[in-house]
Amino acid sequence: VPFVESGGGLAQPGDSLRLSCVVSKDVVLDMGWFRQAPGKERESVAIINYTGSRTAYLDSVKGRFTISRNNAKNTLFLQMNSLKSDDTAVYYCNTNPPRAGFWGQGTQVTVSS
């Protein structure tokens, strides 16, 4: 069952957005946020292990983005601060490594002044 992402939208440079992703109830795995900008390949933005004790980030988002999860609510989050135009993309959540059947529609994030 595809995951369902939400929380995207139009933001100005420097703004914040918080993305959410509802995952399948029985997914007990490392998770991640991925993004795909127009004309570019999809890339991993942030990953988190099941307990939330370990995270890793794309260099360009370190210090600005924070990944977290609430396993009791089967939800994954991505807090995005100090947004830049380069962050414009469709954002997806998936397991890490990603599984084909879990790709959802994604949520569009557009950063523009």
matplotlib code that plots the C-alpha trace (Angstrom):
import matplotlib.pyplot as plt

x = [0.0, 1.5, 2.4, 0.6, 2.5, 1.2, 2.2, 3.8, 3.0, 4.3, 6.9, 9.2, 13.0, 13.6, 10.2, 9.5, 7.3, 6.5, 5.9, 4.0, 3.7, 1.3, 2.9, 1.5, 0.8, 3.2, 6.2, 9.0, 11.9, 14.2, 12.5, 13.4, 12.4, 13.3, 12.8, 12.7, 13.2, 12.2, 14.7, 16.6, 16.8, 15.2, 17.5, 17.6, 17.1, 17.0, 16.8, 15.9, 16.2, 13.1, 13.8, 14.7, 18.1, 20.0, 19.5, 21.4, 21.0, 21.9, 24.7, 22.7, 19.9, 22.0, 21.2, 18.0, 15.9, 15.0, 13.5, 11.5, 8.9, 6.0, 5.7, 2.6, 0.9, 2.6, 3.8, 7.0, 7.8, 10.2, 10.6, 12.1, 13.5, 15.3, 14.0, 15.9, 14.8, 16.9, 14.6, 11.8, 10.8, 8.2, 8.9, 8.2, 8.6, 9.5, 11.4, 15.2, 16.2, 13.0, 10.5, 8.6, 5.2, 5.4, 6.0, 3.0, 2.0, 4.4, 3.8, 5.0, 7.2, 7.8, 10.2, 9.9, 9.9]
y = [0.0, 3.3, 5.8, 9.1, 12.3, 15.7, 19.1, 20.5, 23.9, 27.2, 28.8, 31.8, 31.5, 31.2, 29.8, 26.5, 23.6, 20.3, 17.3, 14.2, 10.7, 8.0, 4.6, 1.1, -0.2, -3.0, -1.2, -1.8, -0.5, 2.3, 5.1, 8.0, 11.1, 11.5, 14.2, 14.7, 18.0, 18.7, 17.1, 15.5, 12.0, 11.2, 11.6, 10.7, 13.7, 12.2, 8.7, 7.5, 4.1, 2.4, 3.7, 7.2, 7.0, 7.4, 9.9, 10.9, 13.8, 15.0, 17.5, 20.3, 20.0, 19.4, 21.8, 22.9, 19.7, 17.3, 13.8, 12.2, 9.5, 8.5, 4.8, 4.7, 6.8, 5.2, 8.6, 10.0, 13.7, 16.1, 19.5, 21.8, 25.2, 28.0, 26.7, 27.5, 27.6, 24.5, 22.6, 22.8, 19.3, 16.6, 15.0, 11.3, 9.0, 5.4, 2.7, 2.8, 1.3, 2.2, -0.4, 0.0, -0.6, 2.1, 5.1, 7.4, 10.5, 12.7, 16.3, 19.3, 21.8, 25.0, 27.6, 30.9, 34.6]
z = [0.0, -1.0, 1.7, 1.9, 2.1, 3.1, 4.2, 1.1, -0.4, -1.6, 0.7, 0.5, 1.0, 4.7, 5.5, 7.3, 6.3, 8.1, 6.0, 7.3, 6.0, 7.2, 6.7, 6.8, 10.3, 10.2, 8.7, 11.2, 9.2, 8.7, 6.9, 4.7, 2.9, -0.7, -3.2, -7.0, -8.6, -12.2, -14.6, -11.8, -10.4, -7.1, -4.1, -0.5, 1.8, 5.3, 6.8, 10.3, 12.0, 13.6, 17.1, 15.9, 17.6, 14.3, 11.5, 8.4, 6.0, 2.6, 3.0, 1.5, 4.1, 7.3, 10.0, 8.3, 8.1, 10.9, 10.3, 13.1, 13.5, 15.8, 15.6, 17.8, 15.1, 12.2, 11.0, 9.7, 9.7, 8.0, 9.6, 7.0, 8.1, 6.3, 3.0, -0.2, -3.8, -4.4, -2.0, -4.6, -5.5, -4.9, -1.6, -0.9, 2.0, 1.8, 3.7, 3.5, 1.2, -0.7, -1.8, -5.1, -3.7, -1.1, -3.4, -3.0, -4.9, -3.0, -1.8, -3.8, -2.1, -4.0, -2.6, -4.4, -3.7]

ax = plt.figure().add_subplot(projection="3d")
ax.plot(x, y, z, "-o")
ax.set_aspect("equal")
plt.show()
